[in-house]
Amino acid sequence: MNSQYLILAAAGGAVSLAICATLWALAQRRRLEAVIDSLNAKMSRMQEDALAAHASAEAFDSALLAVEDGAAQLATGEDSLEACAKVLGVDAVSAQAVVNALMRGDPDHARRLRALFERGEPCAFEARGPAGAVSVEGRAAGAFAWLRLAALAGGTDVLPTAARFAALLDARPEPAWIAGGDGKPQWGNRAWLAAAQAESMSQALANGHSLDAADALAAEAANLGTARETLRWTSLDGRRRALRFVAEPLEGGGAGVWSFDVTSAEEIKETLKRQIEAHDETLNHIAEAVAIFGAGKRLMFYNAAFASLWNLEPAWLSDRPSHGEVLDRLRQRRRLPETADYARWRAEELSRYEASGPLADDVWILPDGRTLRVVRQPHPLGGLVFLFSNITGELRLKAQYNAQIQVQQATLDKLNDAVAVFGSEGRLRLHNEAFARFWNVTPALLDDAGDFEGVVELCTPRLHDPAFWRDLKGRVADPDPESRAPMVGEARTSDDRIVIYQTKPLPDGATLIAFADVTDNRQLESALADRSQALAEAERLKRDFVGNVSYELRTPLTTIIGYSELLQDQGESLSERGKGYAASVRGAAMQLARSIEDVLDIAQIDANEMVLANDENKALDLLEQAAARWSAQAEGAKVEIFTACDDALYFIRGDARRLAQTLDHLIENALRLTPAGGRITLSAQRAAGEVRLQVSDTGRGIPFHVQPYLFDRFVGRDRGGAGLGLALVKSLIELHGGWVEVQSEPGQGAVFTCHLPEDVQAQGVAQAVLHF
């Protein structure tokens, strides 16, 4: 669930990042273009100002004043300004003082000057002063209002024109010069001399200094008689600068060349170009399809994902088709949402260019089963930006996520334990129905509680231990990994319920808390413990009873066996019938003694007190000794006993007494089932990493319905005996680490096989426990 949630979060973040990157790049482009426009306008104004100053200085020998926002400054013609101030009777020789004197001298002059300064209206008039008249001509150029002032004395200007014009050009910070018809400089201003690295014009002409970047441009303007313009990068004051050169042809030949420093504008253009390239490269690497349609509704930009998403030819897209043409082609190829009225849908789609304000996102379901999210944004320079995101997988993941959440909630609701999940900030994220029942609150109250503190207030009436809740809060809200370690504990509620609780940190930083009511379990455990103790006591009493009874029975049986043997030894004094009775008494006593021994052995096994020896016993001797012990009974029953031992089997590891006891019980069982003329075979062989002891007979066999219960205690009386012999055989073989099986069919005898490990390890205490 958390990995799917992280995939959904990553997909949404990628879309948001793409939109933000696009809008940021567009905003940057618009800002930089505005800066470039501002710089270009400033350069135009500077050029106009310079041209205006050039024209004024060329036409008149006068003072040139530049007025901006009512503040006047001298541009050129300091001597002429002094002459004008003298004519007007101004003591302080400054541009602002002369302008103020003009405005005070005549209201009409003041009106004309204000119209020039405020609205750019040109003016021309003569101002009379104590010492003569001043010719005033004004016009607006760029951001400045220019005033040409000339002191009139006998109808001639005071200062020579050439000096003023030279001073004007020297005041410019950029190089300016006059070139001949061959483009070679003939005169240059101070900035030109600095750029040409010459101290004077004579030195520059003598050494042939020039700005090679503009010599050809000046020659071309002079020869063609038209203005020429170019942009060159050159070095000024040790810095690389971009200069825009403007060459104007002059009357009488040659050309005048002006230069403008456009380094900042060119650097901004280069930066903008790189940003546009980086922006386009970034958009080409994102997964979402991006297309930009300009104000004319034509495709201005598209990334590789756009062409791939719609499977459109890049050559066709490079022709900048209109938005309507793109929609028509997509419809022809059935790649647009199905609609009953395509013309109306198309018109609505194209009408979004005229919409004001933000545009709503849209979802397109395509005929091929894909689902696209369509994001539209107005372009800062006009038009629309489209971003198409394929959300088919996202919707599928969201559906799976919602399904898992529902399955998770349904699963939690089916649990008997009270479960709640808290986020790392302490908010209650999830709880099941059992949690509300456990604390006797309604689900609505839990939802309103919101966080851990609110839930604690609801639960405190049932468990009012502040230390418990503080510790539990640390498991939820403490960022320390040790504090958020899993915890299991037990508490008692105010209504005497015993509850166990546990906390489990989840991978996403949340914490699961579960409560379970174990009151009934504790009571049951207590009852079971009492019952187990009672059973153990009963088992002990049973063992003691069996041992005592067996001991009490063994003493009189020993007396009976002794007297019966004594009677059999009387010889002539006892009749044949009496001898038969004595033999029967002795046989019954011996059988009863063996049964008592079996009961004691089983009781010893039940008490885990039987100890086995781990000896090496000759296999053939073990079989022959068993056959010898039962040879007399077999001869009396007219049954033959045979032995067979594998030549490769020499020893059998185990307790010799218990193995012999096992064979005795199997032989005794076989003798009871085998009629006269039958045979019993004792065999031992090695096979598949084990040793097999077998006792087979040719008796009447064992019914199929009895075989599953043959080794159970007290079952098998239909075969004679008390039924403990075969149960004891099974227990003894299992104590040796083996197992026993029987194969029999009615009327065809039976085969009992004891499977023993080939290398039996001695067991100090028996591990098999049998129960009555």
N, C-alpha and C positions, 0 to 999 in steps of 0.2 A: 504493500500500500504506500509506504514512504517513498520508495524509488520511483513509483508512478506519479506521486505528487510532485517530487523533484523534477521529473521530465516535463509535467504540465507547467511548473513554475519557470523552467528553463526556456520552453517554447514561447510563453508569454513575454519573458524578458527579452528574447531575441527580437520579437516584433516591436516592442517599445523602443529598444535600442536603435533599430533601423529607422523608425519614425523620427526619433530625437536627432540622430545623426544627419538625416536629410534636412530637417528644418533648421538645424544649427548651421549647416553648410550654406543653405540658401540665405539665411540671415547674414552670415559673414560675407557672402558674395555681394549682397545688396549694400551692406555697410561700406565695403571697400570700393564698390562702384560709385557710391555717393562721394567718398573721399576723392576719387579720381576726378569726378565731375567738378568738385569744388576747386581742386588744384588747376584743372584746365581753365575754369572760369577766371581764377586768379591770374593765370598766365595771360589770358586774353585781355584782362583789365590792364595788366602791366604793359602789354604790348600797345594797347590803345593809348595809355597814359604817355608812354614814351613817344609814340607817333605824334600825339597832340603837342607834347613839349617840343618835339623836333620841328613841327610845323610852325609853332608860335615863335620859337627862337629863330627860325629861318626867315620868318616874315618880318619880325620886329626886333629892334635892339631894346629890350625891355626886361623888367623883373617878372618872374613867373612864380605865382603863389599856388600852393595846393591846399585846398580847404576840405576837411573831412569832419563831419559832425560839428560844424561851427568853429573848429580850431584851424587856424591858418598857419602854414609853415612855408618858408622860402625854399623853392625848388632850385632856382638859379637866378643870377642877376643881383648880387648883393649891392654893387655900386648903383645900379638903376633904382633899387629899392630905397637907398639912401637919398637919391635925388628926388624920388617921389615924396618921401617923408618931409624933405626940405620944402618942396612946393606946397604941401598940404599943411605945413606948420606943425608937424609932429616932432616932439622932442626925442622921444624914445624910438630909435630906429629898429622896428621889428615888424614882421608880417602881420601879426595880430593887431598891433597898434595902428598900422596903416588902414587895415580893413575896418577897424572900429571908427577911425576918422572919416572914412568914406560913408559909413552908415549914419554918422551923426551930422554930416555936412548937409544932407538933403533927404527929406522923407521919401521922395521918389526913388533916389538912389538906394535907400534902405529896402524899399519894397522889391526893387529889381534883384538886389543881392539875396534877399530871403527866398525869392522865387527860384533863384539859381541854386542856392544851397539846399532847399527843401524839396523842390520838384524837378530840378535839372533844367529849368528854362534858361536858354542863352540870353545874354544881355550885352549892350554896348552903349557907353555914354562917356562924357567928359566931366570930370569933377574939378571945380575951381577952388584954388587955394590962395593964400596970401601972396605967394611968389609965382603964380602962374596956374597952369592947368595940367591935369593928369588924364591920359587916355586909358579908359578901362574897358576891357573886353573879357567876357566870361562865358564859359560853356562847361558842360558836364562830360566827363570821360571816365567810364568805369565807376569806381566808388568815390571818385574825387570830383570836386568842382575846381576848375582851373581859372585863375585870374591873371591876365596879362596887363601889367601896369607900365606905362611909358610916360616919363616926364616930358612935356612939350616945351621947348624953348626955341622960339623962332621957327617952328615947323619941323625940327629935326630931333631924332632920338639922341639920348645922352651917350649911351655906351655903344660900342661896335657890336654888330651881330655875331661875328665869328667867335669873339671871346666868350659871349654868352652860350653859344651852341657847344663850344668845347667844354665849358664848365658843366653844362647839362650832361654831356656824355661821360665826363669823368666821374660824375656823381653816381652813375650806374654801377652796381656790384658785378654785373656780368660783362664779359668782353664785348666791345662794339668797335667797328673800324670801317674805314673807307678803302676799297680796293680798286685797282685799275682794271682795264679791260682784260688783262691776262690773269686776274684774280690775285695778284700780289698786293699785299697791304701797302697803302700810302700814308695812312694816318690811323692811330689807334688810341683808345682811351687808357686810363691807368690800369683797369682790369685786364685789358688786352696785353699791355706791356708785362704785367705780372705773369699772365699765362704763357707769353712767349719768352719769359725769362730774360727780358731786356730792361736796362735802366732808363733808356730814353728812346724816342722814335728814331733819332738819327742812328743810334747804335743798332736798333733792330733792322733799319733799312740797309746799313752797311754790312751787317752780318747775315742778312737774308732770313731773319727770324720771321716765323709765321705760324698760324694754326692750320696745319696741313689738312685737318678734317674739313675746313670750310673754304679753302682756296678754290677748289673746283666748282663749288656751288656759286661763289661770287663771280667767277669767270662766266659760268653759264647764264646767270641773271644779266650780266652786263652785255653779253653777246646776243642773247635772245630778246632782251628788252622787256622781260616779264619777271615777276617776283617768283623766287624759288625758295623751297623750304626743305630741311632735312633734319634728322636726329643723329647725333654722334655721341659716343662715349669717349671721354678724354680725361686727362689728369690735370686737376687744378689744385694747387696748394698741397700736393702730395696725396690727394684723394681722387678716387675714380668718380667722375661726375658725368651725368647725362645732360647734354645741352641741345636745345632745339635752335637751329640757326635759320634766320630769315634774311634773305638777300633781296634788296630792292634796287632796281636800276636807277641811276642818277642822270639828270640832264647834263649833257656835255660829256657823257661816257663814265665808265666805271660803275661801281655799285656800293651801296651802303649795307653793311651786315650787322644785324642785331642778334644777340644770343640770349636765351632764357634757360635758367637752371631748372630742369624737370626731373632731377634725380629722384625726388620723393615720389613723384607720380609714376615713374618707370619702375621703381622698386615695388610700389604698391601693385602695379599691373603684373609684375613678375610673381609677386606673392599670391595675387588672386589667381593667376594662371596655374601655379603649383597647387593651390588649394582646390581649384576646380578639378585638376587632374587627380589629386588624392581623393577628392570626394567621389569622382566617377569610379576610380579604382576600388574604393571601399564599397560602393553600391554594387559593383560587379562581383564582389566576394560574399555578399550576404545571400542567404537562402531565399528571402522574400523577393518577389518580382516587383520592380520599380519602373514606373514610366512617368515622364513629365511632358505635359502638353502645354504649349505656350498660349498666350492671349488669343492667337489666331486659331486655336484648337488643333494645332498641328504638333506632331510628336517631335519634341526637342531633345529628349534623352530617354534611353532605355538600358537596362542592365542585361547581363547574360541570362539571368534567371527569368526575366520577362519573355525573351524569345523562346527559352526552353519550356516555360509553363504553357504557352499558347501554341508552341510548335510553329512559329512564324519565321519566314526566311529573313536573315539579317540584311540581305541586299534590298529587299522590299522595305524593311523598316528604315534603312539608311536613306531612303528617298523622302523621309519625313511625311508619311501619310497623315491625313486628318483623323481626328478621333472617330468621326462617323465612318470613314473608310475602314478603320481597324475593326469597329463593331460589325460592319457588314461582312468583312471577310471571316470573322469568327463565327458569325451566324451561318454563313455558307458551309462552314466545316462542322457545324453542330457543337460548338464549344461555348455557347452562351446558355444561360438559364432558359428553359422552355417557357414561352409566354404566348398567350392567345393573340395579343395585339402587339406585334414587334415594333411597328411604326410608332405607336404611342410610347412604348417603353424606351425606344431609342431617343425620342424627342425629350422625354423626361431626363434621360441620362445626360444629354447635351445641354439641357437647361441649367445644369448645376454650375456652369461657368458664370452665370449671372447672379447666382445666389450670394447673399451677404451673410457674413457670420460663419461659424464653424459648420461643417457638414457631418451628418450622421454616418456612422459605419454601416456597412451592408453585408449580407451573407448571400453568396451565390451557390446554388446547388446545380452542378453541371450534369448533362446527360450521361457522362461516363462514370458517374457516381462520386466524383470529387466534390468537396465542399471548400469554398474559398471565402476568406474574410477580406472584404474590400474596404480600404481606408482611403479617404479623399481629404486632401488638405489644399487650401488656396496657396498658390505660388506667390512669393513676395513681388516678383516681377510680372505678375499676371499669369493666368492659366491655372491648371490644377496639377497636383502631384498625386499619383495613384500608387498604392502599395497593395499587392495581392499576396495573401498568405494562405498556403494550403493547410487547412486545419482538419483534414479528414482524419489523420492519425490522432490529432489532439482530441477530437470529438469521440473517437473510438476509445481512447484512453480514459476520457472523462466518464463515458458510459460504464466502462469496466470499473473505474474507481468508485462511482456511485453505487454500482452493484455490489462491490466488495464492502462498502460502508454499510449497505443495507444488510448484507449477509452477516457482517460483523455484529451489527446491532441486534439482529435476530438471534444470533448465536449467544451473545451475552444475555439477552432476555430469557433464554432457555436455561441459563445456569442457575443453580440454587444459591451459589455464593453471591454476596453483594459486591459488585465491582464498580469502581469509579476511576476515571483517568483525568489527571490534572496536568495542564501545561507547565512549562518552566516558569511562567509568570504567575502561576497559581490559579489560572482560570479553569473552571470545570468544563472539560471538553466532552466527556462521555460518561454515561452511567446506565446501568440496566434496571429493569423493573424490580429485581430482587433487592437492589440497594435502597430503593424507596420503601419497600416493605420492611426491610431489616430495621430501619431507623424510624419507621412509622410516620413517614411524611409523604406528601403527594409529589408526583413528578413535576407539577407546575411550580411548587415551592423550591425544588432543587434548581430548576431552570432560572428562577428569579434570583436565587442566591448568588449565582455567577462565579464566585471565587471560593478559595479554600476557607477563608474566614466566615463567609456566609454559610457554607455547608456545616462548619463546626458549630455555629449557633443553632442549627437545626438538630444536630446530633447530640449536643451536650445534655439534654434532659435524660437521655438513655445512658450516657457514659460521661460523667462529669469529673474527669481527671485532667486538670490543666497540663500537667507534665506530659501525659500521654499525647495530647494534641500538639504540644510544642515540639516534641520529638518527631511526630509525624509530619509537621510542617517543614522541619528541617530536611526531611527526606524529599520533599516536593520542591522547595524553593531555593535551597542552598546549592550554589554552583560547584561546591567542593565535591570532587568525585567520591571521596571517602564518605561524605555525608549521604550521598545518593546511592550507597551500596544497598543491595537487597537486604531486607530485614524480615524476620518472622517472630511473632510474639503472641502472647495470650493475655487476655484481660477479662474482667468480670463487670457486667453491666449493673445498673441500678435495680433491675428486676431479676437479679441472681442468675442471669444467663452467663455461660462461659463461651467466649468468642476467641477465635484465633484470627490474627490479622497478618498480612504480609504486604510488603512493598516491592515493586519491581521497576527499575529505571528502564525506559523505552529508548530506542535509538534516536528518536527525534527530540530528545530533551524532556519529554513528558514522563510522568510517573504513574504507574498503576497501583491502586490500593484495593485489596480484597479483604472482605470480612466473611467469616463463616461461623454459624452457631453450632458448637460441638457439645452442648450440654447433654444431649441424649447419648452421644458417643462416649463421653466421659462416664456417664452412668452405666452404659453397656460394658465399657472396659472394666469398670470396677466389679460389675457382676461376673464378667468372664474371669477376672483374676480370682475372685472368690471361688468360682466353679473349678478353675484349674487347680487351685490349692486343695479343694475338696477331692477332686479326682486323683491328685497326687497322693493325698492321704489314703484314699480308698485303694489305690494301687499298692501302696506300701502295706496296708492291712492285708490285701489279698496275697501278696508275696509272703508276708509273715504267716498267714493262715496256711498257705500251700506248704511252706517249709515245715511248719509245726505238724500239720496232718501227715505229711510224707514221713517225717521222723517218727511220729507215733505209729504209723502203719508199718514202717520198716522193721521195728523191733518184734512185733508178733509174727510178721512174715518170716523173719529169720528163724524164729522158734518153730514155726510150722514146717519150713523147709528142712530144718535139722531133724525133727521127729519123723518126717516122711522118709528121709534118707535112712534113719535108724531102723524104721520098720522094713524098708526094702533090704536092709542088710541082715535081717533075722534068719533068712534062709528057710530051714525046714519048719520052723515054728509058725510060719505064716502061710496060709493057703494061697493058691494062685489068685483067687478072687481078691483076697486081702492085699496081695502084692500089686494087683491092678489098681485097687483103690488108692493105695499109697503112692503109686506112680502118678495117678491123676491128680492127687492132692499136691504132690511136688511140682508137677508141670503147671498147675494153675497158680501155685504160689510164685513160681519163677516168672510166669507171664505178668502177674500182678506186680512183682518187684521191678520188672523192666518198664512197665507203665509208669510206676512211681518215679523211676529214674528219668523217664522222658518228661514227665511233668516238671521235675526239678530242673532239668536242662532248659526247658522252655522258659521257666520262671527266671533262670539265670540269664538267659538271652534277653528277656524282656527288661531286666534290670541293668543291661549293658555291663554285665560282670563276667561274661565268659571270655577266657583268655585262650588263644590258640598258640600252639607251638609251631615253629617254622623249621621242620626237619626234612631231610632228603630220605624218602622211602622207596625201596625197590618196588617197582610196579608189579612185577610178577609175584613177589613174595606177598604183597598186599592182597592180590586176588586169590592165591592158593591158600593163604591162611583163612580167609573168609569162607572159601569152599570147604575147608576142613572143619570149621566150626559148625557148619550146617549139614555135614555129610550124613550124620546119624539120622536126623530128622528127614533128610531127603531119601535115605534108604528105606525108612519106615513108610514114607509116602510113595515109594517106588518111582521116584523122580531122579533123573541123572543131572549132575552139576558139572559143567565144563568151564575151563578157563582159556582165554586167548589174549596174548599180549603182543603189541607191535614190537618187532625186532629192534627198531630204532629208539624205543622208549625204555630207558633204564630206571630213571628215578621220577618220582612224583613228589613235589615239594608241598608240604602242608603238615597238619596235625595228624599223626598216624592213628591216634585213638579215635578222633572224630571221623576220619575217613573210614575206619573200620566200622564204626557205629552206623555210618551212612549205608555201607554195603550190607550190614546185617539187616537193617530195616527193609531195604529193597529186596533182599533174598527172602526174608520172612514173608513179605507181601507176595512175592512170586510163588512161594510154596503153597500159600493159601489158595491161589487162583489156578494152579497147574494140577490137572488130574493125574492119576497113575499112568505111567508110560510116557509122561512128558519129559521135557528137558529145560534146564535153566543154564544160560550162558553168561559168564562174567568176562568182560573184555576191557582192554585199555589201549588207546591209540593216540598218536599225535596228529593234529590237523589244524592248519590255519592259525598258528601261534597259540594253540591251546591244547590241553590234554582232556580227553573224553573217557569217562568211566561209564560203562554201559552194563545194565542188567536186563536181559531179555528172557522171555519165557514163551512157552507154547500153550498157555492156558486159555481160558474162555474169553479173555479180553475185557475191555472196559467200555461201557456204553458211552456214546458221544455226549449225551446230556450231562454225564457225571464228570467228564474230563476237565471242563473249566474250573470245577470246584474241588479237584482231587487233592490239591495241596493245602486246602483250607482246613482249619482245625475242626475236629468232630464231624467232618463230612467225609463219607466214604465207609460207613459202617456196613454197607452192603458187601464190602470186600472182606469183612471180618476185622476184628480188633476195634480199638477205641477211636481210631482215626487220627492219633497224634503222631504216628510214625512218619508218614509222608510229609506232614507239616514240619517235623523236626529235620527231615532230610533237606527240605528246601532252605530252612534257616541255616543249617550247617554249611551247605554249599555256598550260600550267599556270604557267610562270614569269611569264606576263603576267596571271595572276590569273583565267584562264578555264578552260574544259574543252572536250573534243572528243567527238563522238558520230558513229555511223555508222548509216545506215538502208539496208537492202538486202534484196532478194529474188532468189533464183537466177533468172537469165535476164532480169531487169528492171533491171539496172544498180545503181549504188550512189550514195549521197549522203553526203559527209563534211561535217560542220558544225562550225566552230570558234566557240565562244561566248566573246566578249571583253567585259569590262566597258566601259561607254561612256566612263568616265573612268578610264583605267588610270594608276596611280601608278608612277613609275619605281622599280625595285627594284635597289638597288646590288649586292646579293648574292642569288643565287637561293636560295629556301627549299625547293624541292622536291628531294628526294633519291631517286634511283632505284637499285635494287639488282639486280644480275644474278641 
